Amino acid sequence: MNPSSPSSRAIHRLNRRNFIQYSSIWIDSSIPAACANSNQPSTSNSQLDKVTFGTNWMAQAEHGGFYQAIATGLYKDYGLDVSIKMGGPQVPSGTQLLMGDAVDVFMSYGMDAVNAIARDIPKITVAAIFQKDPWCLIAHPNPAIKTLADLKGKPIYVSASANITYWSLL
């Protein structure tokens, strides 16, 4: 392909941000279809498979595709009657919800999949929505604290999900 041709230039206009955005939309709309028994649209509402999907937190922007699929009837087109259970503070992790039959499918963190393998929990990872987990540490300015080692002996508040993911590593 000639690098100066219009089709080649169009390929280069897709920057990383757009690629991630379009890929996320595609994955968000593809996961429910992959979970369906058939890729053919259903012709009868009586044949819909009930599926409960658990999110990793309260409704937020990255969950939008899942809610949009309900609103537009995309799930129903593929034979699914999907309901969404929101996560949030004091809500058990996805694995606990799955093992307790509270949800059929859930979104989780990459480290949660690794922990499931380590604990022999029968779980299948379908897709990775984020290339990196968006974790951070937030602190008030303190000139005495310059490294993680300086936090030793100081009070640190960590989320429940941090306890099973990055905190043990730190």
PAVEXDO-868276 format. One line per 4 residues: number of its first residue (from 1); for each residue x, z, y of C-alpha. Coordinates in steps of 0.1 Angstrom, whole numbers, plus 2048, in hexadecimal, padded with zeros to 3 digits. Example, Ala and Ser with C-alpha at 12.3 -4.5 7.8 and 13.67 -1.06 7.14 Angstrom:
<atoms>
1	87B:84E:7D3 ~ 889:847:7F5
</atoms>
This chain:
<atoms>
1	800:800:800 ~ 80D:7F7:822 ~ 812:817:837 ~ 807:805:857
5	7E6:7F9:847 ~ 7C5:809:854 ~ 7BD:817:832 ~ 7DF:828:830
9	7DB:837:853 ~ 7B9:845:84A ~ 7C7:857:82C ~ 7E0:869:843
13	7C5:874:85B ~ 7B8:88D:841 ~ 7CB:8AC:84A ~ 7CF:8CB:835
17	7B3:8DE:846 ~ 79A:8C1:841 ~ 7A6:8BD:81D ~ 7A0:8E2:816
21	77F:8E1:828 ~ 772:8C3:815 ~ 780:8D0:7F4 ~ 76F:8F1:7F9
25	74D:8E1:800 ~ 751:8CB:7E1 ~ 75B:8E9:7CB ~ 73F:8FF:7D8
29	726:8E4:7CF ~ 736:8DB:7AE ~ 738:8FE:79E ~ 713:901:798
33	711:8DD:78A ~ 72E:8E5:773 ~ 71B:904:766 ~ 6FB:8F0:75F
37	6F3:8E5:73B ~ 6EF:8C1:747 ~ 6FC:8AC:763 ~ 6DB:89A:766
41	6C2:8A5:780 ~ 6A5:8B9:771 ~ 683:8AA:772 ~ 66F:8CA:76D
45	671:8EC:77E ~ 667:8FD:75E ~ 688:8F3:74F ~ 69D:905:769
49	6B8:91C:75B ~ 6B9:93D:76E ~ 6DC:945:77B ~ 6E6:963:791
53	705:95D:7A6 ~ 718:97A:7B5 ~ 72D:976:7D4 ~ 74B:98B:7DC
57	73E:998:7FC ~ 720:997:813 ~ 715:974:81F ~ 730:963:833
61	73C:940:83C ~ 74F:939:81B ~ 72F:940:808 ~ 71B:927:81C
65	71D:90B:802 ~ 70C:921:7E8 ~ 6EF:92A:7FF ~ 6EC:906:80B
69	6E9:8FA:7E7 ~ 6CB:911:7E3 ~ 6BC:907:804 ~ 6BF:8E1:7FD
73	6B4:8E4:7D9 ~ 6D5:8D8:7CB ~ 6D5:8F2:7AF ~ 6B2:8E9:7A5
77	6BC:8C4:7A3 ~ 6D4:8CE:788 ~ 6BC:8E5:775 ~ 6C6:906:784
81	6B1:922:794 ~ 6CD:934:7A6 ~ 6CA:956:7B7 ~ 6E7:965:7CB
85	6F1:98A:7C9 ~ 707:993:7E6 ~ 725:9A9:7E2 ~ 730:9C2:7FB
89	73D:9E6:7FF ~ 734:9FC:7E2 ~ 72A:9DE:7CC ~ 73C:9DD:7AB
93	755:9C1:7A5 ~ 74A:9A0:797 ~ 758:9A8:774 ~ 743:9C8:773
97	724:9B4:77E ~ 72B:999:764 ~ 730:9B2:748 ~ 711:9C5:752
101	6FC:9A5:751 ~ 6F4:9A9:776 ~ 702:986:77E ~ 709:967:76A
105	724:959:781 ~ 738:969:79D ~ 753:962:7B6 ~ 772:978:7B5
109	796:97A:7BE ~ 7B2:968:7AC ~ 7C2:989:7A2 ~ 7A1:994:792
113	7A5:977:779 ~ 7C8:983:771 ~ 7BC:9A7:76C ~ 7A0:99B:755
117	7BA:98A:73F ~ 7CF:9AA:73E ~ 7B1:9BE:734 ~ 7A4:9A5:71A
121	784:99F:72D ~ 774:97F:722 ~ 770:96C:743 ~ 774:948:74D
125	781:93E:76F ~ 770:91E:77B ~ 780:917:79D ~ 797:925:7B8
129	786:922:7D9 ~ 7A3:92E:7EE ~ 7C7:923:7E9 ~ 7D2:946:7F4
133	7BF:967:7F4 ~ 7B8:971:818 ~ 7C6:994:818 ~ 7D5:9A7:834
137	7E1:9CA:83F ~ 7D5:9D6:861 ~ 7E5:9F4:872 ~ 7E5:A05:894
141	806:9FF:8A7 ~ 81F:A19:89E ~ 844:A15:8A7 ~ 84E:A2C:88A
145	840:A13:870 ~ 853:9F3:86C ~ 851:9ED:846 ~ 83A:9F5:829
149	852:A11:81F ~ 84C:A22:840 ~ 827:A27:835 ~ 831:A3F:819
153	820:A60:81E ~ 808:A52:839 ~ 7E2:A4E:833 ~ 7DA:A2B:828
157	7B6:A1F:823 ~ 7B3:A03:809 ~ 794:9F0:7FD ~ 789:9F2:7D9
161	792:9CD:7D4 ~ 7B5:9D4:7E2 ~ 7BA:9EE:7C7 ~ 7B6:9D5:7AC
165	7C9:9B9:7BD ~ 7E6:9BB:7D5 ~ 7E9:9E1:7DC ~ 7F9:9E9:7BA
169	813:9CE:7C1 ~ 81B:9DC:7E3
</atoms>
